[in-house]
Amino acid sequence: MRAGIKDRKQRKTQNDIRLGHSLLTTGVMIVLIVAASFGVTNYISRMEEERSFDRLYEEAGSLADNIEMYAENDREELEMLAIVLTQYEDLSSPELWSLLDSYTNIGMMSRVELLLPGDVVLTRGGKSVDAGGLLSFEAEAAKGAHITDRETDVMDRGAYVVRHYVPVKREGKTVAMLYGVIVPGKLPEGINLNPYGGRGALYIIDGKTGDFLIDTWHAGETGNIRMLGDRAMAPGYTADQIKQGIANGESQYVVSVSRTAGEYLYFYYEPMAINDWRIAVSVPESVVFESANIIKRVLHIFLSFESVCFVVYFLWMMRYVRTVTGEKQRRLDMINHIYEVERLLFNAHEKKENVYAALEKLGGIIPAEKVSLWILGAEGEVDRYFWEAGQPAQEHKVPNGRAHIGKLLEFFDAGNEAYEARDESELRALFSAEEMPAIHNAMAVPVEDVGGHICGILAACNMKRDHEPAVLLKNMQFSFGMFCKNLKSYTEIQEQGDRDALTGLYNRNRYERDLPEIHARHKSALACVYIDANGLRETNNTEGHDKGDEMLRTMAAVISRHFDTQYIYRTGGDEFVLFIADADEADIKARRQALAQDLSKDAYHISVGIQCERDVSSMPLLIKGAEQKMYAEKKEYYEKHDRRRKPET
């Protein structure tokens, strides 16, 4: 059989080589086309990047010209006002300030104010403010008409402003300094300083201090270029380039990563004709490469079309191969699948997931939507392993399962090799009433042990082909029979290791192993009953260990009779632990009372702790609660009976 498999594999390899030559030729063509397309895309990207830098230069130059023009116009306005001020002896005159207060949001100026000798500032309505420590009349007058860098606002000491000064002179002497207040980040609405139609950002930076005078990206915020820190930069650029370039008055391009926009920012700066100011413009990469991205999308559509053509050609080639070699290949795959099922079943008695994998593999061979394995157990019980396409695998015990499949067992006991069901009456022998609506056809074969006795039933349903399922299932009888034998032996060995030799109850090893499963299955409502045999040590010491063993066996039997649960454990010398799911606490207490009464007939006494919880968060805490209640009852028992031995704590 292995030689046949090897021969078929060789023929399959030859077919794969012929198919590979055609696919390789197509693949090379596709790779060349894709490479050429990407080359064109990259070329367009580089051209667009160069063009984007040129536009940044143009935008920055245009904005710098606009700002310088606004500054010049503001100075002309202020000089005209200075001439008017010379006609007023009282510079705090209400009439004068009615005129001055009307100069709001003119050019770049938000308002106008007067700085007088003595460092006094006259602001809106002629209000007098002491500017000592902030402004110096003598220092500003000595400079004549000028624009300051960023300074503290007299009216709001927590804000920054820029002042545009012109002197007010009478008879050649400066009597006041008139200035317009420019609020960075809050320029009048009439001033349009939005590069790229508002999609870029404008910055005016003091080259000496690094202070931002205008920052339209972070509107309303002020900062310093030196606070950039370790800003992420594009390859080939550093944050120090920006800082040094602005400080040195250079004209330069850099590319950084914007934490706000989450993409590259293209940044250009150059010096202005005002003080040591620098103008800078930044624009996100998506705006810079807007036209290139459109071209890229067109190319991607073209590449997608190429891919679709390749897939269509590939599918055509696959159809051709399937037409020529399909049947032979299917048979080869079938043999390989059967071998894989046998491999999975080899150790499935230790790894139950292999049973489901084997059933799934068998469902693919037949093919069938559902595959089941019934394993006959003791006392009429049946273990059912069930796989269904698209559903999680299942395993459950079917109480009195032999009665459910009794008709089928009689059919096989009569010597029949396969059972085929296509109508409702025949399907009832295999499936429950709940499963019936989804079942259209079924086939089953007996699984026999090495002695020829039926130990299980292998069945498939909703098969897509009318021929071969019976042959395939029969081919798998031996493998599943060996699995049943191995599972039985493994279960018996495991059961012996899980049982307490004296009482027949589960031992502490099984107790520790079951705790996670009990919690997972019954944590919504669970009770723990902790039982301790009072006087076991005294019985062993005074009457011998045989009497103590008899006491424990009797207690185990009576406990099992009064509590109908599969979770009963002897966890220590005289300790028993029970877990009861979805039980009423009053019912448990009644059973505990009946248990104590039965044991008292043999002069045996117990201490019991009961802990009932819903939504159990911790098994150790649940058990600890029951144990503490048991110890409390045990202490009370020994105090009442005045025994020498004290209860354990």
Secondary structure, 3 states (H helix, E strand, C coil): CHHHHHHHHHHHHHHHHHHHHHHHHHHHHHHHHHHHHHHHHHHHHHHHHHHHHHHHHHHHHHHHHHHHHHHHHHHHHHHHHHHHHCCCCCCCCHHHHHHHCCCCCECCECEEEEEECCCEEEEHHHEEEECCCCCCHHHHHHHCCEECCCEECCCCCCCEEEEEEEEEEECCEEEEEEEEEECCCCCCCCCCCCHHHHCCEEEEEECCCCEEEEECCCCCCCCEHHHHCCCCECCCCCHHHHHHHHHCCCCEEEEEECCCCCCEEEEEEEECCCCCEEEEEEEEHHHHCHHHHHHHHHHHHHHHHHHHHHHHHHHHHHHHHHHHHHHHHHHHHHHHHHHHHHHHHHCCCCCCHHHHHHHHHHHHHCCEEEEEEEEECHHHCEEEEEEECCCCCEEEEECCHHHHCHHHHHHHHCCCCCEEECCHHHHCCCCCCCCHHHCCCEEEEEEECCCCCEEEEEEEEEECCCCCHHHHHHHCHHHHHHHHHHHHHHHHHHHHHHECCCCCCECHHHHHHHHHHHHHHHCCEEEEEEEEEECHHHHHHHHCHHHHHHHHHHHHHHHHHHCCCCCEEECCCCEEEEEEECCCHHHHHHHHHHHHHHHHCCCCEEEEEEEEEECCCCHHHHHHHHHHHHHHHHHHHHHHHCCCCCCCC
